[in-house]
């Protein structure tokens, strides 16, 4: 992931990464808010990087205007999909 990010401009940074037995999660900061950064990471497996068998991605605009690219992925060929539950609805505010 780090070598793929070095080719990006402006250069993003890995804010955090954690892995379990079959799934990893990474938070990358920087970039321009497009999905191109995440697409480059996902395609790196075809260029000699670790093969990613499934992934879920999300781009979040932070309060300071920068972007957080969040991705959960698996390099385990037995994990061919990652299921994310739908977001919970916002609670209604009582305005009257």
MODELLER restraints for C-alpha pairs under 7 A, 6 or more apart:
rsr = mdl.restraints
at = mdl.atoms
rsr.add(forms.Gaussian(group=physical.xy_distance, feature=features.Distance(at['CA:1:A'], at['CA:41:A']), mean=6.12, stdev=0.5))
rsr.add(forms.Gaussian(group=physical.xy_distance, feature=features.Distance(at['CA:4:A'], at['CA:40:A']), mean=6.94, stdev=0.5))
rsr.add(forms.Gaussian(group=physical.xy_distance, feature=features.Distance(at['CA:4:A'], at['CA:41:A']), mean=6.12, stdev=0.5))
rsr.add(forms.Gaussian(group=physical.xy_distance, feature=features.Distance(at['CA:4:A'], at['CA:44:A']), mean=6.87, stdev=0.5))
rsr.add(forms.Gaussian(group=physical.xy_distance, feature=features.Distance(at['CA:5:A'], at['CA:11:A']), mean=6.55, stdev=0.5))
rsr.add(forms.Gaussian(group=physical.xy_distance, feature=features.Distance(at['CA:5:A'], at['CA:12:A']), mean=6.33, stdev=0.5))
rsr.add(forms.Gaussian(group=physical.xy_distance, feature=features.Distance(at['CA:10:A'], at['CA:31:A']), mean=6.15, stdev=0.5))
rsr.add(forms.Gaussian(group=physical.xy_distance, feature=features.Distance(at['CA:11:A'], at['CA:30:A']), mean=6.98, stdev=0.5))
rsr.add(forms.Gaussian(group=physical.xy_distance, feature=features.Distance(at['CA:12:A'], at['CA:28:A']), mean=6.58, stdev=0.5))
rsr.add(forms.Gaussian(group=physical.xy_distance, feature=features.Distance(at['CA:12:A'], at['CA:29:A']), mean=5.48, stdev=0.5))
rsr.add(forms.Gaussian(group=physical.xy_distance, feature=features.Distance(at['CA:12:A'], at['CA:30:A']), mean=4.37, stdev=0.5))
rsr.add(forms.Gaussian(group=physical.xy_distance, feature=features.Distance(at['CA:12:A'], at['CA:31:A']), mean=5.80, stdev=0.5))
rsr.add(forms.Gaussian(group=physical.xy_distance, feature=features.Distance(at['CA:13:A'], at['CA:28:A']), mean=5.59, stdev=0.5))
rsr.add(forms.Gaussian(group=physical.xy_distance, feature=features.Distance(at['CA:13:A'], at['CA:29:A']), mean=5.41, stdev=0.5))
rsr.add(forms.Gaussian(group=physical.xy_distance, feature=features.Distance(at['CA:13:A'], at['CA:30:A']), mean=6.62, stdev=0.5))
rsr.add(forms.Gaussian(group=physical.xy_distance, feature=features.Distance(at['CA:14:A'], at['CA:27:A']), mean=6.05, stdev=0.5))
rsr.add(forms.Gaussian(group=physical.xy_distance, feature=features.Distance(at['CA:14:A'], at['CA:28:A']), mean=4.43, stdev=0.5))
rsr.add(forms.Gaussian(group=physical.xy_distance, feature=features.Distance(at['CA:14:A'], at['CA:29:A']), mean=6.37, stdev=0.5))
rsr.add(forms.Gaussian(group=physical.xy_distance, feature=features.Distance(at['CA:15:A'], at['CA:27:A']), mean=5.39, stdev=0.5))
rsr.add(forms.Gaussian(group=physical.xy_distance, feature=features.Distance(at['CA:15:A'], at['CA:28:A']), mean=5.40, stdev=0.5))
rsr.add(forms.Gaussian(group=physical.xy_distance, feature=features.Distance(at['CA:15:A'], at['CA:29:A']), mean=6.25, stdev=0.5))
rsr.add(forms.Gaussian(group=physical.xy_distance, feature=features.Distance(at['CA:16:A'], at['CA:26:A']), mean=5.71, stdev=0.5))
rsr.add(forms.Gaussian(group=physical.xy_distance, feature=features.Distance(at['CA:16:A'], at['CA:27:A']), mean=5.27, stdev=0.5))
rsr.add(forms.Gaussian(group=physical.xy_distance, feature=features.Distance(at['CA:17:A'], at['CA:25:A']), mean=5.59, stdev=0.5))
rsr.add(forms.Gaussian(group=physical.xy_distance, feature=features.Distance(at['CA:17:A'], at['CA:26:A']), mean=4.28, stdev=0.5))
rsr.add(forms.Gaussian(group=physical.xy_distance, feature=features.Distance(at['CA:17:A'], at['CA:27:A']), mean=6.43, stdev=0.5))
rsr.add(forms.Gaussian(group=physical.xy_distance, feature=features.Distance(at['CA:18:A'], at['CA:24:A']), mean=5.61, stdev=0.5))
rsr.add(forms.Gaussian(group=physical.xy_distance, feature=features.Distance(at['CA:18:A'], at['CA:25:A']), mean=5.40, stdev=0.5))
rsr.add(forms.Gaussian(group=physical.xy_distance, feature=features.Distance(at['CA:18:A'], at['CA:26:A']), mean=6.61, stdev=0.5))
rsr.add(forms.Gaussian(group=physical.xy_distance, feature=features.Distance(at['CA:19:A'], at['CA:25:A']), mean=6.31, stdev=0.5))
rsr.add(forms.Gaussian(group=physical.xy_distance, feature=features.Distance(at['CA:22:A'], at['CA:74:A']), mean=5.85, stdev=0.5))
rsr.add(forms.Gaussian(group=physical.xy_distance, feature=features.Distance(at['CA:22:A'], at['CA:76:A']), mean=5.88, stdev=0.5))
rsr.add(forms.Gaussian(group=physical.xy_distance, feature=features.Distance(at['CA:23:A'], at['CA:72:A']), mean=6.74, stdev=0.5))
rsr.add(forms.Gaussian(group=physical.xy_distance, feature=features.Distance(at['CA:23:A'], at['CA:73:A']), mean=5.63, stdev=0.5))
rsr.add(forms.Gaussian(group=physical.xy_distance, feature=features.Distance(at['CA:23:A'], at['CA:74:A']), mean=4.70, stdev=0.5))
rsr.add(forms.Gaussian(group=physical.xy_distance, feature=features.Distance(at['CA:24:A'], at['CA:72:A']), mean=5.54, stdev=0.5))
rsr.add(forms.Gaussian(group=physical.xy_distance, feature=features.Distance(at['CA:24:A'], at['CA:73:A']), mean=5.37, stdev=0.5))
rsr.add(forms.Gaussian(group=physical.xy_distance, feature=features.Distance(at['CA:24:A'], at['CA:74:A']), mean=6.18, stdev=0.5))
rsr.add(forms.Gaussian(group=physical.xy_distance, feature=features.Distance(at['CA:25:A'], at['CA:71:A']), mean=5.63, stdev=0.5))
rsr.add(forms.Gaussian(group=physical.xy_distance, feature=features.Distance(at['CA:25:A'], at['CA:72:A']), mean=4.27, stdev=0.5))
rsr.add(forms.Gaussian(group=physical.xy_distance, feature=features.Distance(at['CA:25:A'], at['CA:73:A']), mean=6.41, stdev=0.5))
rsr.add(forms.Gaussian(group=physical.xy_distance, feature=features.Distance(at['CA:26:A'], at['CA:70:A']), mean=5.81, stdev=0.5))
rsr.add(forms.Gaussian(group=physical.xy_distance, feature=features.Distance(at['CA:26:A'], at['CA:71:A']), mean=5.41, stdev=0.5))
rsr.add(forms.Gaussian(group=physical.xy_distance, feature=features.Distance(at['CA:26:A'], at['CA:72:A']), mean=6.52, stdev=0.5))
rsr.add(forms.Gaussian(group=physical.xy_distance, feature=features.Distance(at['CA:27:A'], at['CA:68:A']), mean=6.39, stdev=0.5))
rsr.add(forms.Gaussian(group=physical.xy_distance, feature=features.Distance(at['CA:27:A'], at['CA:69:A']), mean=5.65, stdev=0.5))
rsr.add(forms.Gaussian(group=physical.xy_distance, feature=features.Distance(at['CA:27:A'], at['CA:70:A']), mean=4.66, stdev=0.5))
rsr.add(forms.Gaussian(group=physical.xy_distance, feature=features.Distance(at['CA:27:A'], at['CA:71:A']), mean=6.70, stdev=0.5))
rsr.add(forms.Gaussian(group=physical.xy_distance, feature=features.Distance(at['CA:28:A'], at['CA:68:A']), mean=5.66, stdev=0.5))
rsr.add(forms.Gaussian(group=physical.xy_distance, feature=features.Distance(at['CA:28:A'], at['CA:69:A']), mean=4.99, stdev=0.5))
rsr.add(forms.Gaussian(group=physical.xy_distance, feature=features.Distance(at['CA:28:A'], at['CA:70:A']), mean=6.49, stdev=0.5))
rsr.add(forms.Gaussian(group=physical.xy_distance, feature=features.Distance(at['CA:29:A'], at['CA:67:A']), mean=5.74, stdev=0.5))
rsr.add(forms.Gaussian(group=physical.xy_distance, feature=features.Distance(at['CA:29:A'], at['CA:68:A']), mean=4.68, stdev=0.5))
rsr.add(forms.Gaussian(group=physical.xy_distance, feature=features.Distance(at['CA:29:A'], at['CA:69:A']), mean=6.29, stdev=0.5))
rsr.add(forms.Gaussian(group=physical.xy_distance, feature=features.Distance(at['CA:30:A'], at['CA:66:A']), mean=6.08, stdev=0.5))
rsr.add(forms.Gaussian(group=physical.xy_distance, feature=features.Distance(at['CA:30:A'], at['CA:67:A']), mean=5.46, stdev=0.5))
rsr.add(forms.Gaussian(group=physical.xy_distance, feature=features.Distance(at['CA:30:A'], at['CA:68:A']), mean=6.71, stdev=0.5))
rsr.add(forms.Gaussian(group=physical.xy_distance, feature=features.Distance(at['CA:31:A'], at['CA:67:A']), mean=6.58, stdev=0.5))
rsr.add(forms.Gaussian(group=physical.xy_distance, feature=features.Distance(at['CA:33:A'], at['CA:59:A']), mean=6.77, stdev=0.5))
rsr.add(forms.Gaussian(group=physical.xy_distance, feature=features.Distance(at['CA:33:A'], at['CA:67:A']), mean=5.82, stdev=0.5))
rsr.add(forms.Gaussian(group=physical.xy_distance, feature=features.Distance(at['CA:42:A'], at['CA:52:A']), mean=6.61, stdev=0.5))
rsr.add(forms.Gaussian(group=physical.xy_distance, feature=features.Distance(at['CA:45:A'], at['CA:51:A']), mean=4.23, stdev=0.5))
rsr.add(forms.Gaussian(group=physical.xy_distance, feature=features.Distance(at['CA:45:A'], at['CA:52:A']), mean=6.22, stdev=0.5))
rsr.add(forms.Gaussian(group=physical.xy_distance, feature=features.Distance(at['CA:50:A'], at['CA:75:A']), mean=6.79, stdev=0.5))
rsr.add(forms.Gaussian(group=physical.xy_distance, feature=features.Distance(at['CA:51:A'], at['CA:75:A']), mean=5.73, stdev=0.5))
rsr.add(forms.Gaussian(group=physical.xy_distance, feature=features.Distance(at['CA:52:A'], at['CA:73:A']), mean=6.65, stdev=0.5))
rsr.add(forms.Gaussian(group=physical.xy_distance, feature=features.Distance(at['CA:52:A'], at['CA:74:A']), mean=5.70, stdev=0.5))
rsr.add(forms.Gaussian(group=physical.xy_distance, feature=features.Distance(at['CA:52:A'], at['CA:75:A']), mean=4.69, stdev=0.5))
rsr.add(forms.Gaussian(group=physical.xy_distance, feature=features.Distance(at['CA:53:A'], at['CA:74:A']), mean=5.75, stdev=0.5))
rsr.add(forms.Gaussian(group=physical.xy_distance, feature=features.Distance(at['CA:53:A'], at['CA:75:A']), mean=5.64, stdev=0.5))
rsr.add(forms.Gaussian(group=physical.xy_distance, feature=features.Distance(at['CA:53:A'], at['CA:76:A']), mean=6.61, stdev=0.5))
rsr.add(forms.Gaussian(group=physical.xy_distance, feature=features.Distance(at['CA:53:A'], at['CA:77:A']), mean=5.88, stdev=0.5))
rsr.add(forms.Gaussian(group=physical.xy_distance, feature=features.Distance(at['CA:53:A'], at['CA:79:A']), mean=6.81, stdev=0.5))
rsr.add(forms.Gaussian(group=physical.xy_distance, feature=features.Distance(at['CA:53:A'], at['CA:80:A']), mean=5.70, stdev=0.5))
rsr.add(forms.Gaussian(group=physical.xy_distance, feature=features.Distance(at['CA:54:A'], at['CA:73:A']), mean=5.59, stdev=0.5))
rsr.add(forms.Gaussian(group=physical.xy_distance, feature=features.Distance(at['CA:54:A'], at['CA:74:A']), mean=5.52, stdev=0.5))
rsr.add(forms.Gaussian(group=physical.xy_distance, feature=features.Distance(at['CA:54:A'], at['CA:79:A']), mean=6.86, stdev=0.5))
rsr.add(forms.Gaussian(group=physical.xy_distance, feature=features.Distance(at['CA:54:A'], at['CA:80:A']), mean=5.34, stdev=0.5))
rsr.add(forms.Gaussian(group=physical.xy_distance, feature=features.Distance(at['CA:54:A'], at['CA:81:A']), mean=5.25, stdev=0.5))
rsr.add(forms.Gaussian(group=physical.xy_distance, feature=features.Distance(at['CA:54:A'], at['CA:82:A']), mean=6.54, stdev=0.5))
rsr.add(forms.Gaussian(group=physical.xy_distance, feature=features.Distance(at['CA:55:A'], at['CA:71:A']), mean=6.75, stdev=0.5))
rsr.add(forms.Gaussian(group=physical.xy_distance, feature=features.Distance(at['CA:55:A'], at['CA:72:A']), mean=5.55, stdev=0.5))
rsr.add(forms.Gaussian(group=physical.xy_distance, feature=features.Distance(at['CA:55:A'], at['CA:73:A']), mean=4.13, stdev=0.5))
rsr.add(forms.Gaussian(group=physical.xy_distance, feature=features.Distance(at['CA:55:A'], at['CA:74:A']), mean=6.55, stdev=0.5))
rsr.add(forms.Gaussian(group=physical.xy_distance, feature=features.Distance(at['CA:55:A'], at['CA:82:A']), mean=6.58, stdev=0.5))
rsr.add(forms.Gaussian(group=physical.xy_distance, feature=features.Distance(at['CA:56:A'], at['CA:71:A']), mean=5.60, stdev=0.5))
rsr.add(forms.Gaussian(group=physical.xy_distance, feature=features.Distance(at['CA:56:A'], at['CA:72:A']), mean=5.27, stdev=0.5))
rsr.add(forms.Gaussian(group=physical.xy_distance, feature=features.Distance(at['CA:56:A'], at['CA:73:A']), mean=6.42, stdev=0.5))
rsr.add(forms.Gaussian(group=physical.xy_distance, feature=features.Distance(at['CA:56:A'], at['CA:82:A']), mean=6.78, stdev=0.5))
rsr.add(forms.Gaussian(group=physical.xy_distance, feature=features.Distance(at['CA:57:A'], at['CA:70:A']), mean=5.68, stdev=0.5))
rsr.add(forms.Gaussian(group=physical.xy_distance, feature=features.Distance(at['CA:57:A'], at['CA:71:A']), mean=4.37, stdev=0.5))
rsr.add(forms.Gaussian(group=physical.xy_distance, feature=features.Distance(at['CA:57:A'], at['CA:72:A']), mean=6.57, stdev=0.5))
rsr.add(forms.Gaussian(group=physical.xy_distance, feature=features.Distance(at['CA:58:A'], at['CA:69:A']), mean=6.01, stdev=0.5))
rsr.add(forms.Gaussian(group=physical.xy_distance, feature=features.Distance(at['CA:58:A'], at['CA:70:A']), mean=5.23, stdev=0.5))
rsr.add(forms.Gaussian(group=physical.xy_distance, feature=features.Distance(at['CA:58:A'], at['CA:71:A']), mean=6.45, stdev=0.5))
rsr.add(forms.Gaussian(group=physical.xy_distance, feature=features.Distance(at['CA:59:A'], at['CA:67:A']), mean=6.80, stdev=0.5))
rsr.add(forms.Gaussian(group=physical.xy_distance, feature=features.Distance(at['CA:59:A'], at['CA:68:A']), mean=5.80, stdev=0.5))
rsr.add(forms.Gaussian(group=physical.xy_distance, feature=features.Distance(at['CA:59:A'], at['CA:69:A']), mean=4.65, stdev=0.5))
rsr.add(forms.Gaussian(group=physical.xy_distance, feature=features.Distance(at['CA:59:A'], at['CA:70:A']), mean=6.24, stdev=0.5))
rsr.add(forms.Gaussian(group=physical.xy_distance, feature=features.Distance(at['CA:60:A'], at['CA:67:A']), mean=5.66, stdev=0.5))
rsr.add(forms.Gaussian(group=physical.xy_distance, feature=features.Distance(at['CA:60:A'], at['CA:68:A']), mean=5.10, stdev=0.5))
rsr.add(forms.Gaussian(group=physical.xy_distance, feature=features.Distance(at['CA:60:A'], at['CA:69:A']), mean=6.45, stdev=0.5))
rsr.add(forms.Gaussian(group=physical.xy_distance, feature=features.Distance(at['CA:61:A'], at['CA:67:A']), mean=4.63, stdev=0.5))
rsr.add(forms.Gaussian(group=physical.xy_distance, feature=features.Distance(at['CA:61:A'], at['CA:68:A']), mean=6.41, stdev=0.5))
rsr.add(forms.Gaussian(group=physical.xy_distance, feature=features.Distance(at['CA:62:A'], at['CA:68:A']), mean=6.87, stdev=0.5))
